[in-house]
C-alpha cells in the first residue's frame, strides 16, 4: 500500500443471490484528496460504500483502510472512518451541542474541546445551543459531518451529501468539504448524482458502470482527455469562404458549421494549429470576430462513456 494511500480496494466484488453487483474494483484513494464515485443508478456506488464501512460483507477481494483489512481487522480499520450514508441521524429535540455530546460519549477520548473544535470547523459554533429542529438542511448536514469527525478520522465517506439542499447550501457544504481535505488532510470519498457539483468538488474520480470500473483519473484529465486537440469555434463574416481556406490549407482537419447560435465554423485541432488557422484566415481577408474553445463538462464526458449499450472497459490505473 502506497504511503499516500488512505484506502485501497483490491479486486473487490459483491454478489447477491448469484448476481454480481460490484465486479473486481481496484483503486487507491489518497490522503487529503476529494475522491468522487460516479455512475448511473444501479452502478454499484452505494454497495461499494457499504462494503467500505463494513455494513455488508465482501464476496471477493479486499479493502484496506490505513493498511488495515476491513475483513480481518475491522475494529481497527473502522476507527479511521467517519461516514454519512445519505442523511445524518440526529435528534431534533436536542441542541446541536447535546447531539455532539451524545455521539462523543460513544467514542472514548473525545473531549469537550474536540466538540468545540469540530463545531468551529463546520461553522456551527454560534448555533450549538439551538435545537436541531430549528436548523436548515445545510446546517443539519454540517452537524452530521461534525459528528462524523469527532474521533478524528482520516477518511470521511459521504453518500449523496447534497440531497435536499438548495444551491446556497450545496455551495456551503462544498466549501467545508474542501477545507476538511486541505486543512485536516482527510481523504473525502463522495458519491453523488449531481455531476456539475462533483466537477466543482473533486480532485479525482472513479467511474463505475454495471458494477465494473471504467476509469480512475484526475478530474481535469478525465474531462479533457490525454490529447492536445481542442474543439474551437471561429466566428467569421464569410463561412463558405473561411471553410474553403481551412480545407485547402489544413486538409487533415475536419471543418463543420458551428452547432450553436454563433455564425461560424467548428474545427478540432491543437492550440498551435488554431493560431495558424486564425493567421491564415486574416491573411486571406476573412474577418474573425471571435474564437471560442468548446470545453466538455463532466456531465458531457460521463454521458459519452456510459450511454448506449454501456460497453465497459476496465482501467485500474
N, C-alpha and C positions, 0 to 999 in steps of 0.2 A: 504493500500500500504506500502510495506516494506521501511524502511528508506534508504536502499541501492538502491532501485529501481529507475531508471530514467524513465523507460517506463513500462507500464503494459497493456497487452491485456487480455480481459475477454470475452470469447465466441464470438470472432469477426468473423462475417460471411458476405460474399458478394455474392448476387445473381444478375445475369444479364440475362434478358429475360427468367426467370424461371430456369436458370442453376446455380448451386452452384459452384462458383469459389473458394471461401475460406470458410471453413466449421468449425466454432466453435474453432478458435485458442485461446489458453490460455497459456501465459507465461510471465515472467518478464525479463527485461534487466537491468543490474546493472550499476551504475556509474563506470567509469574507466575501463570498460572491452570492448574487441572487440568481438562482437556477430555476428556470421555468420548465414545467411539464406541460406539453401541448399535445392535443389530439382530439378527434371528434368524440361525440358521446359514444360510450361503449368501447373506447380505445384501450382502456386498462389503467388510466391515470389514478383513479381513486383506489383501485385494487392494489396498485404499486405503493401508494401512500399507506394503506392499511397494513401491508407487509413491512414497510419501513418502521412503523411504530409498534409492530407486534400484535395488532388486532386480529390478524389472520395469519395462518402458518404459510410457509414457503414450501411448494411442492418439490422443486429442484433449485439448485444454486445456493448462493449465499449472499447475505448483506452484512457488511462491516460498518460499524459506526465508531469512529475514532479508534479503529483497529480491533474492536470487539465484535464478536459474532452475535447477531440477533438470535440465531438459533440455539447456540450452545452457551452463550454468556449474556442472556437477555437483561438481567437486572443491572449489570454493569453498563451494558451498551445503552439502555434506555435512559440512564441518568443524564446522558449528554443531550437528550432530545426534549424540546418543547414543541407542542403541536396544538393547532386548532383545526379540527376536521369539520368543515362547514361553519356552524355557528358556535361561539363560545358559550359554555354552560355557566350562567351567572344567576345569583339570587337577587331578583328585582327589588325586594323589600328591605335589603341590606344596603348600606352605603358602599361606595367603591372601596373604601379602606377596609370595611368589615369583610367584603368579599376576598380581598387580597390576604387578610389575616387568616381567614378560614382555609384558604388553599396553602398558605405558608405553614400552617400547623400540620399539614400532611407531609411536609418535607423537612427533615432535620436540618438545622443550621441556617435557616432563613431568618434573618434578623429584622427588626423594625426599620433599621437603616436601609436594608435592601429593599423593603417595601416602598419607602420614600424614593429610593434611587430609581426603581423601575417606573414608578408613577411619574417622576420628573422626565424620564426618558421618553415616555409617550405623551407628555404634556397634559397629564391629568392631575398633577399635584394640587391644583387650585380647586378641583372638584371632588376630591376624595371623600369629603364629608356629606356629599349629596347622595341620595338614594339612587340606585341604578335605574329604577323605573323612570327617572327624570332624564336619563342620558339619551342622546341621539344614537342612531345606529352606528355612526362612526366612532362615537365615544365608547360604545359597548365593545366594538371590535378592538379598539386600542386597550381597553381594560382587559380583554381576553389575551391580547399579546403580552401585557404586563404580567398577567397571571402565568403565562407560559414561560416567562423569562425569570421568574422568581429564583429558581435554583441555578441560574447562570448556565444555561445550556449552550453548547457550541453549535447546535443545529436547531433551526426553527422551521417547522413544517406548517404551511398554510394552504388549506384546501378551499378554493373559492372564497378568498378573504374579502372580496368586494361585493358579495351578494347583498342586495338590498340597499347599497349605498348610493347616494346622489353623487353627481360629478365632483362637488367640493369635498365630500367625504372620501371618495376614491383617491383624489389627489393628495389629501392629507395623509391617508394611510400609506400611499406610495412613498411619501417623503420620510415617514417614520421607518419604513422597512429599509429604505436606502441608508438612513442614518444608522440603523442597527448593524447592517453589514459592514459599514465603514468604520464606525467607532467601537463596536464590540467585537469585530472580527467574526461575526456569526455567519454560518452558512445558512442562507434562507432558501427554502425549497417552496415554490409557489405553483399551484395548479389553478388555472382559470380559463374560462371560455372567452373572456374579453381580450381579444388579441391586440387591440390598439393599446390597452393598458399594459399588457405583458411587454409590448415593444418599448414602452417608456420605462419599464421597471427592471427588466432582466439583463444580466451580463451574458449568460449562456442559456441555451435551451436544448431540450431533448424533445423530438417529435416522435410520438408513438401512434401507430395506426394498426388496428386489429390485433393489438397485443404485442406487436413487433416494433423494434426500434428502427426508425428511418434514418435519423441523423442526430448527432450531438455537435453543436457548433456555437462559436461566438455569435451573438445575435446579429451584429453588423455583417459578418462574413456570410451568415445564413441568408440574409436578405439580398445582399449584393452579388453573392457568388464569388468564385475564385478568379473569374476573368476580369480584364480591364475594360471591356466594352460597356458602354452605357447607351441607353435609348435617349435620343435627343430630338427635339422638335425645332426646326428653323421656321420662324415667322417671316415670310418673304412677300414681295409685291407681285411676283410672277411665278406661280407654282410650276407651270408647264416648262418654262424656260429653265428654272432652277433645277428641276428634276433631270432635264436633258444634260445640263452641265455636270451634275454629280455623276450621272450614269456614264457619261463619256470619259470623265477624268478618274473616277473611282469605281471601276466596273464591278469590283468584287463586293461592293456594299449595296444591299437592297434598299430601295427608296420607296416610300409609300406616302399617301396623304395622311395628314395628322388626324388622329381618331377623336379629337375633341373640337372645341369651338374655334381653335386657332386656325387661321388661314395660312397653312404652311405644309411642310413635309417632314416626315419622320425617318430618321436613319439610326442604325445601331453601329457604333464604331468606338475606337479608343479616343481618349481626350485629345491626343496629339492629332489624330485624323480629323476630329471635329474642328480643330483650329485651322487645319489645312483646307477643309471644305469651306469654311467661312471666308478665308482669304481668297479662294478661287471664285466664290460667288461675287464677292466685292469687285474682284478684278474684271469679271465679265459683266459688270453693270447691274447686278441684282442688289436691290435694297434689302438688307437683313434687319428687320425691326426688333427681333428678339431671338435668343437661343435658350431653350428650356430643357433641363435634364428631367427625364421621367423616372423617378425612383419608385421601386416597388415597396409596398408596405409589408409588414409581417403577415397581414391577412392575405395579400396577393400571393406571397410565396407559399404560405400554408395551404391555401386552396389549390395552388398549382400542383403540389406534390401529394395531396390527399384526395383530390376529386376523382371522378370517373370510377374505374373498377378497382381503385385502391391497390395498385401494384406496390409492393413493399420491397425496398432494397435495404439490406442491413448494413450499418456502418457504426461500429462501436468505438470510433476514434475518440 
